[in-house]
Amino acid sequence: MTTDGDARPALSSQGHQILDQAFDAGSLYALRAAVAAHASDAGLSPGRTDDLVIAVHELAANAVRHGAGHGRLRIRRSDQALLCEISDDGAPPPASAPEETPQETPQKTETPGAAQWRTEPGHGLALVRQVADQTSLRSGPSGTLATISFGLAPSGPPFRLDHRDLDHCAVLAVTGPLDLATASQLTQAIDRLLAETPALKLVLDLEGLAGWDSAGLAALITAQQRVSARPPARMVLAGLPDHLEKHLRQARLADRFTLAASSAAAAGELSSSEP
């Protein structure tokens, strides 16, 4: 995420516009409803549609509370993604300016007249980073501009879990989307493996993973927590596609996991850590 320069539209030449809507404190509900309808119509899965609604709401609420008090959402659709801009018109009058400074402003650039939106764990920009594929933020005299993208996943194989053994490790391969409809299957499969093998050495092979929504990402975090709570059990994520690894790092969640390039490398990592 960046915070620099002036806030200017960046999506004018990318795809075609499907929504252009102004908002203020009294119209956030209508904004959420419009985003949900257009995202679903564009082909986002139910889970990813919910994620987009959450992201847009958090950014719009930031604009209302910590920016000008109102703003505008524009969504454009390209072949690969939905591209969203949420902008305000600059700082509010002094009487309504926030008394506290943001907890975090990545690459902060002090610009007179630019209201800085807040970043708080579990809220606002921090939450947006976790659910959006790409996120950027720019502030300048004309206001603040947040840009987020949500990929439109091409049709692919259905969700499937395959279990095999490799070098005394259990390999659980995930194929297809890990989302609201499938996340519980992964959680249940890992719980069964932990019950059967308390000292589980698990390679979670994600090479065939098509994508995730917030429910799928939460399932991975939950799996890691449950394995870590059962030492000497360990889990390594293998073959995570580059764009998903980038998302994990952008969301500042990569350090919760051990990553390996392949199942063989993951099995080697687990074997080398044996006492």
C-alpha positions as CSV (number, residue, x, y, z in Angstrom):
1,M,0.0,0.0,0.0
2,T,1.3,3.4,-0.8
3,T,0.5,6.9,0.4
4,D,1.9,9.5,-1.9
5,G,1.2,12.2,-4.4
6,D,-2.1,13.7,-5.4
7,A,-5.4,11.7,-5.4
8,R,-6.3,11.4,-9.1
9,P,-8.4,8.8,-10.9
10,A,-6.3,5.8,-12.2
11,L,-8.8,3.5,-13.7
12,S,-10.2,5.6,-16.6
13,S,-8.5,3.4,-19.3
14,Q,-8.9,0.0,-17.6
15,G,-12.0,-2.0,-18.6
16,H,-15.5,-0.5,-18.7
17,Q,-17.3,1.2,-15.9
18,I,-20.1,-0.7,-14.2
19,L,-20.8,1.6,-11.2
20,D,-20.3,5.2,-10.4
21,Q,-22.0,6.2,-7.1
22,A,-21.6,9.1,-4.6
23,F,-22.0,8.3,-0.9
24,D,-22.1,10.0,2.5
25,A,-23.0,8.8,6.0
26,G,-26.6,8.3,5.2
27,S,-26.1,6.3,2.0
28,L,-23.6,3.6,3.0
29,Y,-26.3,0.9,3.1
30,A,-27.4,1.8,-0.5
31,L,-23.7,1.7,-1.5
32,R,-23.2,-1.8,-0.1
33,A,-26.4,-3.1,-1.9
34,A,-25.2,-1.7,-5.2
35,V,-21.7,-3.2,-4.8
36,A,-23.2,-6.6,-4.0
37,A,-25.5,-6.6,-7.0
38,H,-22.8,-5.5,-9.5
39,A,-20.2,-7.9,-8.0
40,S,-22.5,-10.8,-8.3
41,D,-23.5,-9.9,-11.8
42,A,-19.9,-9.6,-12.8
43,G,-19.3,-13.2,-11.7
44,L,-17.6,-13.0,-8.3
45,S,-18.4,-15.9,-6.0
46,P,-20.7,-15.3,-3.0
47,G,-17.7,-15.3,-0.7
48,R,-15.7,-12.9,-2.8
49,T,-18.8,-10.7,-3.3
50,D,-19.1,-10.4,0.5
51,D,-15.4,-9.6,0.7
52,L,-15.7,-6.8,-1.8
53,V,-18.7,-5.3,0.0
54,I,-16.7,-5.4,3.2
55,A,-13.7,-3.7,1.6
56,V,-15.8,-1.0,-0.1
57,H,-17.7,-0.3,3.1
58,E,-14.6,0.0,5.2
59,L,-13.0,2.4,2.8
60,A,-16.2,4.5,2.3
61,A,-16.6,4.7,6.1
62,N,-13.1,5.9,6.4
63,A,-13.8,8.6,3.9
64,V,-16.9,9.6,5.8
65,R,-15.3,9.5,9.3
66,H,-11.8,10.7,8.7
67,G,-12.0,12.4,5.3
68,A,-14.3,14.9,3.7
69,G,-17.5,13.3,5.1
70,H,-18.5,12.1,1.6
71,G,-17.0,10.5,-1.5
72,R,-17.5,8.6,-4.7
73,L,-17.1,4.9,-5.7
74,R,-16.2,3.9,-9.2
75,I,-16.0,0.3,-10.3
76,R,-14.7,-0.8,-13.6
77,R,-14.6,-4.4,-15.0
78,S,-11.7,-5.7,-17.0
79,D,-11.3,-9.2,-18.4
80,Q,-9.3,-10.2,-15.3
81,A,-10.6,-8.2,-12.4
82,L,-13.0,-5.7,-10.8
83,L,-11.1,-2.4,-10.2
84,C,-12.6,-0.1,-7.5
85,E,-11.7,3.5,-6.6
86,I,-13.0,5.1,-3.4
87,S,-12.2,8.8,-3.2
88,D,-13.0,11.8,-1.0
89,D,-12.6,15.5,-1.6
90,G,-10.0,16.3,0.9
91,A,-9.8,17.2,4.6
92,P,-13.0,18.0,6.6
93,P,-13.4,21.5,8.1
94,P,-11.2,22.0,11.2
95,A,-14.1,21.6,13.6
96,S,-14.7,18.0,12.5
97,A,-11.1,17.0,12.0
98,P,-10.1,13.8,13.9
99,E,-8.3,14.5,17.2
100,E,-6.1,11.4,16.9
101,T,-3.4,10.6,14.3
102,P,-3.6,7.3,12.4
103,Q,-1.9,4.3,14.1
104,E,-0.2,3.5,10.8
105,T,0.2,5.2,7.5
106,P,2.5,3.2,5.2
107,Q,5.1,5.3,3.4
108,K,3.4,8.4,4.8
109,T,3.8,11.7,2.9
110,E,2.8,14.8,4.8
111,T,0.6,16.9,2.5
112,P,-1.2,20.0,3.7
113,G,-5.0,19.6,3.4
114,A,-5.0,15.8,3.0
115,A,-6.9,13.8,5.6
116,Q,-5.2,10.5,6.5
117,W,-7.5,7.5,6.7
118,R,-6.9,5.1,9.7
119,T,-5.3,1.7,9.7
120,E,-6.4,-0.4,12.7
121,P,-6.0,-4.2,13.1
122,G,-9.3,-5.8,12.1
123,H,-10.8,-2.6,10.7
124,G,-10.4,-0.1,7.9
125,L,-7.3,-0.3,5.7
126,A,-5.8,-3.3,7.6
127,L,-8.9,-5.4,6.9
128,V,-9.1,-4.3,3.3
129,R,-5.5,-5.5,2.8
130,Q,-6.6,-9.0,4.0
131,V,-9.6,-9.4,1.6
132,A,-8.5,-7.5,-1.6
133,D,-6.1,-8.9,-4.1
134,Q,-4.3,-5.5,-4.5
135,T,-4.6,-2.3,-2.4
136,S,-3.2,1.2,-2.8
137,L,-3.8,4.5,-1.0
138,R,-2.8,8.0,-2.2
139,S,-3.4,11.3,-0.4
140,G,-3.0,14.8,-1.7
141,P,-4.5,18.3,-1.6
142,S,-7.5,17.1,-3.6
143,G,-8.3,14.3,-1.2
144,T,-7.6,10.6,-0.7
145,L,-7.9,7.9,-3.3
146,A,-8.0,4.2,-2.4
147,T,-7.8,1.6,-5.2
148,I,-8.5,-2.1,-4.8
149,S,-8.8,-5.0,-7.1
150,F,-10.6,-8.3,-7.0
151,G,-9.7,-10.9,-9.5
152,L,-12.3,-12.6,-11.6
153,A,-11.3,-16.2,-11.4
154,P,-11.6,-18.2,-14.7
155,S,-13.7,-21.3,-14.6
156,G,-11.5,-24.2,-13.4
157,P,-11.7,-27.6,-11.6
158,P,-14.1,-28.1,-8.7
159,F,-12.8,-28.2,-5.2
160,R,-11.1,-31.4,-4.2
161,L,-8.9,-32.7,-1.5
162,D,-6.4,-35.6,-2.1
163,H,-4.4,-37.3,0.6
164,R,-1.1,-39.2,0.0
165,D,2.1,-39.9,1.9
166,L,5.5,-38.6,1.1
167,D,8.7,-39.3,3.1
168,H,6.8,-40.0,6.3
169,C,4.7,-36.9,5.8
170,A,1.0,-36.6,5.1
171,V,0.4,-34.5,1.9
172,L,-3.1,-33.0,1.6
173,A,-3.5,-31.5,-1.9
174,V,-6.0,-28.7,-2.5
175,T,-7.5,-28.3,-5.9
176,G,-10.0,-25.6,-6.9
177,P,-11.4,-22.7,-4.9
178,L,-11.0,-22.5,-1.1
179,D,-14.0,-20.4,-0.2
180,L,-17.1,-20.0,1.9
181,A,-18.6,-23.2,0.4
182,T,-15.5,-25.4,0.8
183,A,-13.4,-24.1,3.7
184,S,-15.1,-26.3,6.2
185,Q,-14.0,-29.4,4.2
186,L,-10.4,-28.5,4.6
187,T,-10.8,-27.8,8.4
188,Q,-12.5,-31.1,8.9
189,A,-9.9,-33.0,6.9
190,I,-7.0,-31.5,9.0
191,D,-8.9,-32.2,12.2
192,R,-9.2,-35.9,11.2
193,L,-5.5,-36.1,10.4
194,L,-4.6,-34.6,13.7
195,A,-6.8,-37.0,15.6
196,E,-5.3,-40.0,13.8
197,T,-1.7,-38.8,14.0
198,P,-0.9,-36.5,17.0
199,A,2.7,-36.0,15.8
200,L,1.4,-35.0,12.3
201,K,3.9,-33.8,9.7
202,L,1.5,-32.1,7.2
203,V,2.3,-30.8,3.8
204,L,-0.6,-28.7,2.5
205,D,-0.1,-28.8,-1.2
206,L,-1.6,-25.6,-2.7
207,E,-0.2,-25.8,-6.2
208,G,-3.7,-26.5,-7.6
209,L,-5.5,-23.8,-5.4
210,A,-7.5,-21.6,-7.7
211,G,-8.1,-18.8,-5.1
212,W,-9.6,-18.0,-1.8
213,D,-12.0,-15.7,-0.1
214,S,-11.9,-14.5,3.5
215,A,-13.5,-17.7,4.7
216,G,-10.8,-19.8,2.8
217,L,-8.0,-17.7,4.2
218,A,-9.5,-18.0,7.7
219,A,-9.5,-21.7,7.2
220,L,-5.8,-21.8,6.5
221,I,-5.1,-19.6,9.6
222,T,-7.3,-21.8,11.7
223,A,-5.5,-25.0,10.4
224,Q,-2.1,-23.5,11.3
225,Q,-3.3,-22.5,14.8
226,R,-4.7,-26.0,15.4
227,V,-1.5,-27.7,14.2
228,S,0.7,-25.4,16.2
229,A,-1.3,-26.1,19.3
230,R,-0.5,-29.8,19.1
231,P,3.3,-30.1,19.2
232,P,5.3,-31.8,17.8
233,A,2.8,-31.6,14.9
234,R,3.8,-29.2,12.1
235,M,2.4,-27.9,8.9
236,V,4.1,-26.4,5.8
237,L,2.3,-24.7,2.9
238,A,3.7,-26.0,-0.4
239,G,3.5,-24.6,-4.0
240,L,1.3,-21.6,-3.1
241,P,0.7,-19.7,-6.5
242,D,2.7,-16.5,-6.8
243,H,-0.4,-14.2,-6.8
244,L,-1.7,-15.8,-3.6
245,E,1.6,-15.6,-1.9
246,K,1.8,-11.9,-2.8
247,H,-1.6,-11.4,-1.3
248,L,-0.6,-13.2,1.9
249,R,2.4,-10.9,2.2
250,Q,0.4,-7.8,1.4
251,A,-2.0,-8.8,4.2
252,R,1.0,-9.3,6.5
253,L,0.0,-12.9,7.2
254,A,2.9,-14.7,5.6
255,D,4.8,-14.9,8.8
256,R,2.1,-17.1,10.3
257,F,3.0,-19.9,8.0
258,T,6.1,-21.9,6.8
259,L,6.2,-21.8,3.0
260,A,7.9,-24.1,0.6
261,A,8.2,-24.1,-3.2
262,S,7.0,-27.7,-3.6
263,S,5.7,-30.7,-1.7
264,A,9.1,-32.3,-1.9
265,A,10.8,-29.2,-0.4
266,A,8.1,-29.1,2.3
267,A,8.7,-32.7,3.2
268,G,12.4,-32.1,3.4
269,E,11.8,-29.1,5.7
270,L,9.6,-31.2,8.0
271,S,12.1,-34.1,8.0
272,S,15.1,-31.8,8.7
273,S,13.4,-30.4,11.8
274,E,13.0,-33.8,13.5
275,P,14.8,-34.0,16.8
